[in-house]
Amino acid sequence: MKKLVLRLLSAALVTAGAPGAHAQKAPTKTKPAAKPATRAAGVAKAVAAQAPATPKQAPPEGSKPRDFALPAKEDFTLDNGLKARLVPFGQVPKVSMLVAIQAGNVHEAANEESVADLLGKLMQEGTASMTATQLAERVARMGGSLYISVGLDQTVLWASCLSEYAPELATLMADVVQHPALPASELPRLKSDLKRQMALSRAQPGTQARMKFSHAIYGDHPYGRDLPTDAQIDALTLEQVQNFYKNQFGAQRTSVYVAGKFDAPALRQAITTAWAGFPQGPAPKIDIAKPLTKGDLLTQDRPGAPQSTIVVGLPVVDPSNPDYIRLRVMNSLLGGSFGSRITRNIREDKGYTYSPYSSIGTHYRTATWTETADVTTGDTGNSLREIMNEVERLQKDAPSADELRGIQNYESGMFVLRNSTPDGIIGQLNTLDLHGLPESFLTEQVKNINAVTPQQVSQAARKYIRPEAMTIVVVGDKKVVDPQLKKFQAERKKPL
């Protein structure tokens, strides 16, 4: 080891005396000798610095994006209006199932916020013929799982099992939806759970910013409501839960999706038999929101916070609009992918934040574009300025063909990847049905993504992502943030 160090040292000294080497003043005092390990590392570094740099290899050229082919499927509708879609897919002996009921928070009255969430929790407590424990044990014996989630527009049951149990699982899911026990004895415990969840969510700056933004955009529409308070949850009664089920659930609002490897005739018969007695219930209906465009700047104080949470955005078009795919490609290039412009700017170049992202949040016939970031408190104003700069730069100048091609390859690949599993397929089919979209929205999506031109990306930014119309929410330390925001506001164009 000592011989190696001496050889490296000799090489470094020779190099230092070569023409072009940086001259250094001789030290006036003798410095203590460095430790051998430190000296070796330093010499090695000096030698490495003189070595010719290895040229970067260009990544291999990607293959042509493949179109998404929707597998052959069987659709049928029962007399009561329930729709079912069966998609044979793959060779793995498993099945994924989804039951989507168009009954969510959007259907709640003003005095019963989160009654849909409470109903979803109670539905997991068993049926008229099974306790919660027995239900869980039955699903486990099928080698599967079952869970219920409540969203703004839908209540959804996701389940999976081994292929041989597919008819049994389909029957079981029908029982959970049609004959929920809704036990009064579990109501206090489930209310406590719900209050705890809401309290945890309310404490998160991201949730605070998102709620403030949603209320600014959607106002008193259910999409704009804040999280329920403890008092509102305590006020909910079992009778309200039962009435919500009675008034909002029914066959006309229910769709059953199955994908995987299964015996189609047996599964079709099981679904038909299990759901035939489900009452029709109400017709599908979602009150379409009328989003507001104000250009407001809203803040919420978090004293001493080392970061500010920023949400910047405005209403845009939903998936039923012909411009939606162009908007999606534009979003991916601007802020919606790891290699996007805003991410490179405020994460890679400036170091203001770790994980900024933009996204398009869709509901029935409405959507919003938002850029979200947790930024260093002292760089709040700078972050907003750079976000707006990137938007305006894209509005003025179309991206290069190479930059756009990279984004298109990413979007195409992610789309196909997301739909390469049974869960992905039935999730996409549910999205089509919820938004009333044709199947060509899926089958032609890769083609449509790659048909977007650089000029259309720039046009989409000009048409939809208008800085002067954006609602800006900042949750952070006001004493540090306010002076930055005043300066930023002074530089902004006059709001609409």
NORURLIN-V318328 format. One line per field, one symbol per residue. ss: DSSP state (H for helix, E for strand, C for the rest). phi: phi as a letter, one per 40 degrees, with the letter a starting at -180 (. if undefined). burial: + if it has 9 or more other ideal C-beta (glycine too) atoms within 8 Angstrom, else -. Layout:
ss=???
phi=???
burial=???
This chain:
ss=CHHHHHHHHHHHHHHHCCCCCCCCCCCCCCCCCCCHHHHHHHHHHHHHHHCCCCCCCCCCCCCCCCCCCCCCEEEEECCCCCEEEEEECCCCCEEEEEEEECCCHHHCCCCCCCHHHHHHHHHCCEECCEEHHHHHHHHHHCCCEEEEEECCCCEEEEEEEEHHHHHHHHHHHHHHHHCECCCHHHHHHHHHHHHHHHHHHHCCHHHHHHHHHHHHHHCCCHHHCCCCCHHHHHHCCHHHHHHHHHHHCCHHHEEEEEEECCCHHHHHHHHHHHHCCCCCCCCCCCCCCCCCCCCCEEEEECCCCCEEEEEEEEEECCCCCCCHHHHHHHHHHHHHCCCCHHHHHHHHHCCCECCCEEEEEEECCEEEEEEEEEEEHHHHHHHHHHHHHHHHHHHHCCCCHHHHHHHHHHHHHHHHHHCCCHHHHHHHHHHHHHHCCCCHHHHCHHHHHHHCCHHHHHHHHHHHCCHHHCEEEEEECHHHHHHHHHHHHHHCCCCC
phi=.cccccccccccccccccdgcccbccccbccccccdccccccccccccccccccccccccccccdcccbcddabbabccchcbbbbbcagbccbbbbbbbbcaacccccccbcgcccccdccccchbcbaccccccccccccgbaaabbbbcbabbbbaaacdcbdccccccccccccbccfcccccdcccccccccccccccccccdcccccccccbfccdcbcccccdccccccbccccccccccbciccbbbbbbahbacddcccccccccbdccddgccdabcccbcbbbgcbbbacbdgccbbcbbbaacbcccccccccccccdccccacbcccccccccbcccgcacbcababcbbcgaabbbbbacbddcbcccccccccccccccccbcccccccccccccccccccccbcbdcccccccccdcccgbcccdccbccccccccbdcccccccccbbcdcbccbbbbacccccdcccccccccccccc
burial=----+--++-++--+-----------------------++-+++-++-----------------+--+--+-+----+-++++++++++----+++++++++++++++---++++++++++++++++--+-+-+++-++--+-+-+-+-++++++++++++++-++++++++++++++-++++--++--++-+++--++-++--++++++++++++++--+++++-+----++--+---+++-++--+++++++++++++++-+-+++++++-+++-+--++---+--+-+++++--+++-+--+-++++++++++-++---+++++++++++++++--++++++++--+-++--+++++--+++++++++++++++-+++++++++++++++++---+---++-++++++++-++--+--++++++++++++++-+---++++++-+++-+-+-+++++++-++-++++++++++++-+++-++-++---+--+-
